[in-house]
């Protein structure tokens, strides 16, 4: 009877901790429905699609970088294994297109090099606010880690077993594809735009994507808002977790080692105690 009570208490404690860690929703606010995407990096064995990351970088560079920075990404990261994997020559040529503020350089500025971090589009936060109607565009390098989508009970429980880590990418995708005209009777303030996914539905960022706005240079990939959103969301997942592929490979090797070690210990135990009575 005592064992049953102990197991019941352990089960209650586990459920309590799980419920405590469930995604919170603001009181009185209906959580937005999110359309989950099929990502190549999903699951235990998922990996990034290099071509998709390159398309996503193209979207960021041509549409997002005029307002948003990538504080934790250096040009050279774009050539690392598991990412877009541009050649060193391509990265060097890309860095040289940008001017980097450097107080030690003549005139306080110099040409970019691969070791430089991605330059911020604005010299200061105040200038950024002045250029965006008072709103400060957030840095995007860790956005896919800072955001996630709301999953209804009990579906979020399964994320503990499926290694679900795509919440940030799903959030970014849903945010980008849900700009609409404000419903009848909903009045938007100047400089605000209606987004059916964003909390409160009023967002200061204008719609950054439009069908056909960026040329994928004959890849045959659809040039639609939905495709652009998927590609840039995948790229921002990589900026937030650039070593994901290596981490998964290492974890798989560790699991194999532990299984082999457990088998070896079992055989050793059998050999040592085989003559015991």
N, C-alpha and C positions, 0 to 999 in steps of 0.2 A: 504493500500500500504506500509506503514511503517513497519507493522508486517512482510510482505513478505520479505522486504529487510533485516530485522533483522534475520529472519530464514535463508535466503540465505547466509548472512555473517557468521552466526554460522556454517552452513554446510561447507562453504569454509575453515573456520578456523580449523574445525575438520579434514577435509581431509588433510590440510596442515601439521597439527601436526602428523597425521598418516604417511604421506609420509616422514616426517623428521625422524621418528623413524624406518623406514624400514631398513632391513639389508643392510649394505653397501657392495659394491663390488669394489675392487681395479680397477682403470682405466686400460682398456686394458686387463683385466684378465677375462676369461670366468669362471663363477662360476661352481664348480663341482656339478654334479647331485647326490643327496643323496637318497638312498632307505630308506624310513621311515618304522620303525618296529611297530608291534602291541605289545605295552607294557602293562603289568598288572597295572602299576601305572598311566596310561594315564587318562585324564578326571577328572571331579570333584570328582568322587567317586572311583577313582583308588587306589589300594593298592599294596605294594610290595609283591612279591612271595617269601616267606621265603626260600624255597628250591632253587630257582634261585639265591638268594643272597648268600646262602652258597656255591653254585657252583662257583659263581663269585668270592667269597673270595678265594676259592681254586685256581682259575686261577691266581688271583693277587699274592697270596702267593708263588705259584710254578713257575710263569713265569715273573711277573712284579716287585716283591719286591726286586730283586737283583739290580735294577737300580733306581726304583722310591719309594718315601716315601709317607706316609699318615700323614702329619704334624698335622692335626686337628682331628685325630681319636685316641682315647685311646682304649686299649684292652677291657676295660669294656663296651665300646659302643656296642661291638658285642653281648652283652647279653640283650640289651635294647629292650622293646616292639616295634614292627614295623620294626625291622631289622632282621639280621640272627638269633637272639634269641638263641645263644648258652647258655648252662647252665653256672652257675658261676664256677662250677668245671672245665668245658672245657676251659673257658676263663683263669682261673688261671693256668691250665696246659700249655696252649698256651703261656702265658706271661713268664712262667719259662723257655721256650726254648730259650729266647732271653737274650742277655747281654746288660745292660743299662749303659751308661756312667754316673757316679755320683761322683763328686769330694769329697763328704762327706763319700763315702764308702771306705773301705779298698782296696787299689790298684786302686782306681778310677773307679771301675766297680762293678756291682752287678747284681743279678738275677732279671728279670723283674717281676712286679706285675701288677694286673689288672688296677690300676690307671695310669700306665705309658702310654705315647703316643707311637704310633708306631715308632720304631727306624728308623732313616735315614740310608740307606745302605752305605753312605759314610761319613767320619768324617768332610769333608769340601767340599765346592763347587769346589775348585781347584783340589782336589783329584778326584772328580766326573768327571770333565772335562778331566783330564789326563787319566782316565780309559775309556772314551768314545770318544776319538779322538777329543777333544776340545768342544764337545757338552755337555750342562748341562741338564741331564734328569729332567723334571719338576716334582714337587710334584703333586700327582693325587687326593688329597682329595677333591679339589674344581674344578677339571677339567670339570665335567659335568655342572657346572655353568659358567665356563669361555668360553666355546665353544658352538656353535650352527650351524645348517645347513642353507643354503640359500634356501628360498622359493620364487618362482616366484610370481609376481603380477598377479592376486589379491589374490592368495591363502594365503599369509601371513596375510591378513586382517582377515581371519576367525579364526586365532589363538587367537584373542582378545575375541572371543565368545566361543571357545572350551576349554579354559584353557590349551592350548598347552604349556607344560613345558618339553617335552622330547627331545628338540633340542640337548642338550649335549649328551644324551645317543645315539641318532641317529648319531651324529658326531663321537663318539668313535667307534660305530659299523662299520660305513662306512670306517673309517680310517683303522681299523684292517683287513677288508676283501678285501682291494683293493691294496695289494702288488702284483706286476706283474713284468715280465721281461720288461726291457725298450724297447720301440718300436724301430724299425730299424731306424738308423740315430740319435738316442738320446744317447749321451755319458754321463755316470754318473761319477762323481768325486769319487776318492777313499774314502771309508767310507760312501758313500751315496747310498740310495736305491730308486727304482722307486715306487711311490705310486700314482695311477691315481686319488685319491680323495684329497690328500694333496695339499695345495696351492703351485704351482711351481713344483709339482710332484717329488721333490727331498727331501728325509727325512733322517736324520742321524740315526734314530732308525731302526735296522734290524727287519725283520718280527718276531714278538714275538710268533706267534701261528702256529701250524701245526696239521693236522688231526691226532688224536690218541695220541697226546703227553701227555695228562693228563687223568688219569683213574677216571671216575665218580663212581667207586665202585659199579657197578651193578645196578645203578638206572634205566637203560633202556633209558637214555637220549643220543642222538647222540653225538659222540665225534668227532665233525668236527670243522673246523675253524669258520664257521658261528655260530654254537651253543656256542662255547667258547666266541666269540665276543659279542653275545647277553648277555651272563651271566655276563661277567666282566663289560660290559657297564651298566647293571642294578645295579651291586654292586657299581660302581662309582657314579651312580645317587644317591644311598642311602648315600654314604659318603659325597656327596655334600649337601644333603637335608635329614638328618636322621630323622627329626621330621615331615615329610610331612604328614603322615597318621594322626597324632594328630592334625596338623593344619587344615586338611580338615574336620575332625570330629568337631572341634571347630567352624569352619566357618559354617558348616551345622546347628549346634545348634544355632548360632547367627542369621542365616537367619530365622529359625523357630520362635525364640523369637521375632524378628522384625515383622514378619507376625502376630503373635498372639497379639503383642502390638498394631499394626495398627488396627486390628479388634476391640480390646478393646477400643481404642480411638474413633473409629467410633461409637460404641454403646454408649459410654459415651456422645459423642456429640449429638447423636439422643435423648438421655434421657433428657439432659439439655435443648435442644432447641425445644422439642416436643410441648410445649404449646405456643411457640412464634408465633406471627402472622405477 
